[in-house]
Amino acid sequence: MVNYPVLVLNQSYEPLAVCRARRALVLIFEGKAEMLENGAGFIHSATEIFPLPSVIRLDYMVKRPYRARKLTRYEILIGTTTPASIAAEKRDNSPWTTLFPAIGVARIRGKM
């Protein structure tokens, strides 16, 4: 029963991690978290019965660092085939495309 997973939420209800029920009970008893959902049952001691939490919320805000996403080769290739890059490659040198770039993009796509 003590090894059940418990969802840990930030103060702003943002999911942080999943911990075990034993750690969640310790956080609740120390006053660092509050129980939001009781769905796992109860744990019995010699004199008391404690509900096992399934979701807890921390009483303080934990700032999580923003991790920059690493791009794969496929994502880089997709990023280089945007309509603007295709238009720059296929743009003809007529005066209309230099004055009005949107007309050049529309002409390449076959809309004009």
PyMOL commands that set and color helices and strands:
alter all, ss='L'
color gray80, all
select helices_A, chain A and resi 21-29+73-79+83-90+95-99+101-108
alter helices_A, ss='H'
color red, helices_A
select strands_A, chain A and resi 5-9+15-20+33-37+42-44+49-51+55-58
alter strands_A, ss='S'
color yellow, strands_A
deselect
rebuild
show_as cartoon
